[in-house]
Amino acid sequence: MRIKALALLLTVLAQPALAASGPFFSLGNTDFVVLLGFLLFIAVLFYFGVPALLGGLLDKRAVGIRDDLDEAKSLREEAQALLVSYERKQKEVQDQADRIVASAKKDASLAAKQAQEDLKASIARRVAAAQDQLASAETSAIKEVRDTAVNVAIAAANDVIAKQMTAKNATSLIDDAIGEVAAKLH
């Protein structure tokens, strides 16, 4: 309320009708009236404690700025700590990924070696089975050749015996065979 009254008073005193030319220390001189108005304005400012109020506001603003700077500094430190933490975590994740890749390569290598060994074993089994089949076929062929040779020999012997056999020789052979069978049965 005081400030409004003072502002109204200064407005009335600073009317152009009061300012006129003439000696400096007269109310007719505009420069003198302006100087008096200015000094009165400064006096009113000091009377109402405006400089202290402005100083307090500036101090309060400085404290607020200092608090903001401190908060910004602490936020920056937290951000740096988070950055270091994330960089460490990224390095750990990268190391883990490298270990996983190395393990996968090792497993793939072992699997390839195992597949080669399995393939070699399979080939060896198939070769052994083929050799067994060949041996069996060879044995079968030898037996068949022997059987055929025996049959041919029997047939040839039958032909030779039939040509050389007489009725008397046949009866004598039959009697000998019956005697042999009888001796073996008793």
Order of alpha helices (4+ residues) and beta strands (2+ residues): alpha-alpha-alpha-alpha
